[in-house]
């Protein structure tokens, strides 16, 4: 979910001081054929049962849910070595009027990778979190099953250690350096926290956003090590006044794998408010963490993970809204690109208003990757 759009699997390369010179000075070169576009992606059909125990109603029962993205993309490499590509994601199920799940053009060479378009920031793309082989505990749709009665959401540390803060794949520029001795850096610039809109920014949303990402990926003494850190900042909109906060967040994450086992976790601290800074009645101020362990054996894998998050939520109400989830998951590869998966999880959401819900869910599904 928090990787570059699925068709083109990439590993960024380059130095910030030289990438723009390399891109700008490369001589025009021809190619035998124009770029051709293919279709990839993934599609998952879930079904399961949930037992919600709310103090405002009963949402218990069986349901079927869909998740998936079709990715249209392609890449062409010119005679001078520059690679140009594009990716557009199409949600397999509509969510209001939001049907496109990111779109971008990228340029890649020995000097690095430059992305322009609607995608996540480098802070989110380079992040690592606790392993989970099933439905997903971090930045997932657990609230589709266990009802969240608070205003906390996955754009804050309430449910995710990935730094979004309401920017929702706003149009931006990303640059990734080459990986050198395991290290890689990235930087993003976000003119305004708004997507699917080509009008000139009006300055009424979070603007002049900048994000930094860094990770280290290497095998040391037979142990696969992945460590990441991220930071995101954007200025509050003009005219919001003292009630509006700048958007700001930082995150850390790590995974360590050896002999089939993977242990990992992450932490994030977030500040700001939804709606690109316009919803000053709700606050993203808070933090969250996850921790987990997974084991892969043959075509099967299992995992156990835990998430805990807390945010201020309603500014007018004293106290925080809290969330915690524990999840046991399993997956089995049935064949190339076909995976059966399942999760059993318990989630608890407690709003600062006093509304609360605790629920258990059993969810299974089939995922197709193509």
C-alpha positions, -999 to +999 in steps of 0.1 A: +000+000+000+028+024+008+051+015-020+054+032-055+026+022-078+029-015-084+038-020-121+073-005-122+094-019-094+123+006-089+154+012-069+163+049-069+199+060-077+218+095-078+234+125-060+213+156-054+240+179-066+244+162-099+209+148-108+195+180-122+226+187-142+225+151-156+189+154-166+193+188-181+225+182-201+217+148-215+216+150-253+184+141-271+184+105-281+161+084-302+144+051-294+133+023-318+097+025-305+076+048-284+068+039-248+043+012-245+019+009-216+010-023-197-015-032-170-005-046-136-017-043-100-034-063-074-070-073-065-082-087-032-117-100-023-122-102+015-150-117+035-154-121+072-173-116+104-171-088+130-185-085+165-187-048+174-197-037+209-205+000+206-225+022+230-243+039+200-255+009+179-248-026+167-226-032+136-221-069+141-223-093+112-208-109+080-196-088+051-177-089+018-152-061+010-131-053-020-097-038-023-075-034-054-057-011-078-051-014-115-018+001-125-012+014-160+024+022-166+054+017-188+091+027-192+113+035-221+151+039-220+167+062-246+200+057-263+217+081-239+207+059-209+179+081-195+148+061-186+114+078-187+082+062-173+047+069-161+023+052-137-014+058-131-034+038-105-071+031-108-090+020-077-110-012-083-137+001-060-148+038-060-146+059-029-169+089-034-155+108-064-119+096-058-112+070-084-075+076-094-050+063-069-020+083-078-004+093-111+032+104-120+059+107-145+095+098-136+130+102-150+157+078-138+194+076-145+227+069-128+222+103-112+189+094-094+152+092-098+130+122-102+092+119-098+066+145-107+029+140-100+005+127-075+022+101-052+033+098-016+062+117-001+096+102+003+090+101+041+061+076+035+077+057+005+109+050+024+093+040+057+093+006+074+068-006+099+059-038+118+056-069+096+021-082+089+013-109+063-025-106+064-051-077+063-026-052+077-024-034+110-006-001+100-022+023+076-049-003+069-087-004+067-094-021+101-120+006+108-140-008+079-147-038+102-144-025+138-162+008+139-141+039+148-164+063+167-137+090+171-124+116+146-089+100+145-079+085+112-050+070+093-037+105+082-023+108+117-004+086+141-038+075+155-038+046+130-005+050+109+031+057+114+033+066+077+035+104+074+004+117+054-011+145+075-039+150+051-018+156+020-034+126+002-010+122-027-011+159-035+009+169-066+046+171-057+082+165-068+102+136-053+139+130-057+158+099-046+196+096-043+214+064-053+219+038-026+255+039-014+268+014+011+232+007+020+222+043+025+196+063+005+181+098+009+150+114-005+134+148-006+099+160-016+083+194-023+045+198-021+033+232-033-002+227-017-020+198+000-045+193-029-048+167-056-068+162-088-067+200-094-046+219-119-057+254-108-031+277-093-028+272-055-050+296-037-030+295-005-060+283+016-046+248+023-013+236+038+014+248+014+052+248+008+054+214+022+088+196+024+096+160+033+128+142+039+133+104+040+163+083+047+168+045+050+196+019+053+191-015+037+219-040+040+227-076+049+250-078+079+263-111+092+234-129+075+208-105+090+187-084+066+186-049+081+162-021+071+161+011+091+142+043+081+135+078+093+112+105+078+101+141+084+072+162+069+064+199+073+040+223+057+028+258+066-007+265+078-031+283+054-033+321+055-063+335+073-068+304+096-054+324+125-039+312+158-062+282+159-045+266+129-013+247+133+015+240+108+015+203+097+045+185+111+055+149+117+085+126+121+088+088+120+112+060+126+110+023+116+131-008+113+129-045+102+154-072+110+152-106+092+170-138+098+163-175+091+127-168+081+120-146+111+113-108+107+109-085+137+102-049+134+083-018+145+079+019+140+070+052+157+055+084+145+046+118+160+022+140+141+008+176+144-018+195+124-054+191+113-075+175+085-087+191+053-053+206+044-053+227+075-088+240+073-105+218+099-092+236+130-118+219+152-099+185+149-063+179+157-038+154+145-015+161+175-004+128+189+018+097+184+016+060+176+037+029+174+036-006+162+056-038+168+055-072+153+071-105+144+066-127+113+079-161+103+080-175+067+083-213+061+080-226+026+049-211+009+033-201+042+039-173+066+024-161+099+027-129+119+016-113+152+015-075+155+003-047+177-006-010+171-013+018+196-021+054+188-034+085+204-044+119+191-060+151+205-089+147+181-116+173+191-099+205+201-129+216+222-130+183+242-105+176+270-084+144+267-073+123+237-088+097+215-071+063+217-067+033+195-051-001+199-052-032+178-037-067+181-036-089+150-027-125+142-023-132+105-014-159+081-008-162+043-002-191+019+010-188-017-013-209-039+006-202-071+023-174-090+005-142-080-022-160-060-022-158-022-048-169+004-046-147+035-065-142+068-064-122+100-080-124+134-078-090+152-092-071+181-095-033+179-105-008+205-114+028+196-121+053+224-131+089+215-123+119+236-161+125+237-166+093+257-179+072+228-161+039+225-161+006+207-143-027+211-146-054+184-133-087+172-130-095+135-121-127+115-112-117+079-100-139+051-095-133+014-078-141-019-053-117-034-043-117-070-012-099-082-006-093-119 
